[in-house]
Amino acid sequence: MKHVIVGNGPAGVVAADTLRKLDPGCAIALVGDEPEPPYSRMALPYLMMGNIGESGTYLRKDPEHYRRQRIDLVTDRVEAVDTRARRLRLASGATLDYDRMLVASGARPLRPPIPGLELPGVHFCWTLADVRALLADAKPGARVLQLGAGFIGCIIMEALVMRGLDLTIVEMGDRMVPRMMTPAAGGMIREWCEAKGVRVLLGERIASIRRDRALVAELASGGRVEADVVIVSAGVRPNVDFLQGSGVDCAAGVLVDESMQSNVPGIYAAGDVAEAYNQATGERGLNAVQPAAVDQARIAAANMSGRHVTTRPELTLNVLDTMGLISSSFGRWWGVPGGRGVELVDRPGWRYLSLQLDGECLVGATSIGLTEHVGALRGLIEGRVPLGPWADRLIAEPLRFPEAYLARAQAAA
Ligand SMILES: Cc1cc2nc3c(=O)[nH]c(=O)nc-3n(C[C@H](O)[C@H](O)[C@H](O)COP(=O)(O)OP(=O)(O)OC[C@H]3O[C@@H](n4cnc5c(N)ncnc54)[C@H](O)[C@@H]3O)c2cc1C
């Protein structure tokens, strides 16, 4: 059995290792188009902070790992797939035949149509090469303008501030992390960032960037910001271009079933590129975080090796560390039609909680600074635990959710 894995990030590497464990006799080719040993993007902020060197980002620390596991590392770019012939065409002109293929090609950063993004000093923060170029430009004291305050934008902020950079953020949404946080929670994160010396401009767009003596960003509202470095963090898009014309169904990413298989038998997808079934929404969707990539890769690899394994209904859970302020959102944190919710804001204590109920079950939550009780929230939501009288009690006193968990979930177990 010949397995080809397109993409050598966390999803690709975990799938390759899992395949080897489950099928000692199979052939595995792991194709990646970056000229680096397979590495984790999640580790890039630690590299920026100087906590680790480049080798600290590598997914397998032993350089002999792939040879010993008989995983053939191919540095090349997959350009097209012929699903009838089961053959991949590579940028070098070579071809690779497969019996089963895993699409683990991840995502790439969005490039908004802003004039000036091609100028020297404008960077993305997505690859090892990006970080090398960024660090060369962003010397301590440099003025940095960051476009975007989403999940990744917030994660990299701490590394930028720790490097002694003077940071301004421009976000077009009305709050920070708008796709993960309620308005009040996003507002609290903003206050936290401002208290740490970061300037935050919300509901604002960069219209263009030009180079004067420094970089000058013209804002849509008419203002302007001068900077030595601009970082673009405006969201991501799955890497599916090479699947064009292959017959593999894609929406934004590759549409897969509960075994991570696409509509084409023998072709699977996992990680940032996959649109998997999401229990929280009842729909298929992207979940661009590393733990999801790795879980999906294990499931895909098990099925590629001939087992039958399906995704367990999984709760969407995002945890974000914004310069030391820990926030989380769970399940349908935005609430459900006909449901009810409660919100508690403790500004002086940097604590926040929003609970969303559907009937007598908790279906979503957003929290800031309540890290010690994340497990209880998760247990109540994932287990769809009937809260009985605790539903009304939580609406009146939301912080009592750990007691509700003990009384309803743990007692039932
Ligand atoms: C700065 C930063 C911080 C992050 N922090 C966190 C965090 O704290 N927590 C978290 O959960 N997630 C975090 N993430 C997101 C996380 O890194 C991704 O969810 C994860 O990398 C997804 O893994 P993947 O294997 O699907 O894709 P990727 O890691 O993107 O790997 C895919 C690989 O495939 C290659 N490829 C693409 N197309 C082709 C092709 N046609 N041919 C050959 N190769 C190809 C790509 O170049 C890439 O090397 C962070 C991301 C960034 C950028």
The ligand as a Gaussian input file, in Angstrom:
#p B3LYP/6-31G(d) Opt

LIG

0 1
 C        2.187000      32.253000      14.616000
 C        1.188000      31.135000      14.806000
 C        0.819000      30.741000      16.073000
 C       -0.109000      29.718000      16.267000
 N       -0.450000      29.369000      17.533000
 C       -1.342000      28.385000      17.728000
 C       -1.708000      28.004000      19.054000
 O       -1.239000      28.568000      20.036000
 N       -2.587000      26.987000      19.186000
 C       -3.105000      26.322000      18.113000
 O       -3.876000      25.383000      18.286000
 N       -2.787000      26.670000      16.850000
 C       -1.928000      27.691000      16.628000
 N       -1.603000      28.061000      15.354000
 C       -2.285000      27.380000      14.226000
 C       -1.596000      26.053000      13.927000
 O       -0.255000      26.311000      13.648000
 C       -2.274000      25.344000      12.745000
 O       -3.604000      25.009000      13.136000
 C       -1.510000      24.072000      12.367000
 O       -0.233000      24.403000      11.864000
 C       -2.266000      23.250000      11.327000
 O       -1.483000      22.162000      10.940000
 P       -1.579000      21.538000       9.467000
 O       -0.648000      20.362000       9.475000
 O       -2.981000      21.346000       9.082000
 O       -1.041000      22.675000       8.476000
 P        0.366000      23.435000       8.372000
 O        1.055000      23.472000       9.686000
 O        0.075000      24.708000       7.686000
 O        1.241000      22.500000       7.404000
 C        0.910000      22.311000       6.044000
 C        2.177000      22.215000       5.227000
 O        1.833000      21.822000       3.882000
 C        2.560000      22.596000       2.958000
 N        1.875000      22.630000       1.663000
 C        0.782000      23.363000       1.323000
 N        0.433000      23.145000       0.038000
 C        1.321000      22.249000      -0.448000
 C        1.506000      21.631000      -1.709000
 N        0.688000      21.880000      -2.738000
 N        2.540000      20.777000      -1.887000
 C        3.373000      20.504000      -0.845000
 N        3.245000      21.059000       0.384000
 C        2.242000      21.919000       0.577000
 C        2.622000      23.962000       3.651000
 O        3.621000      24.787000       3.090000
 C        2.914000      23.543000       5.094000
 O        4.287000      23.365000       5.272000
 C       -0.670000      29.066000      15.135000
 C       -0.296000      29.449000      13.840000
 C        0.622000      30.477000      13.677000
 C        1.022000      30.906000      12.287000

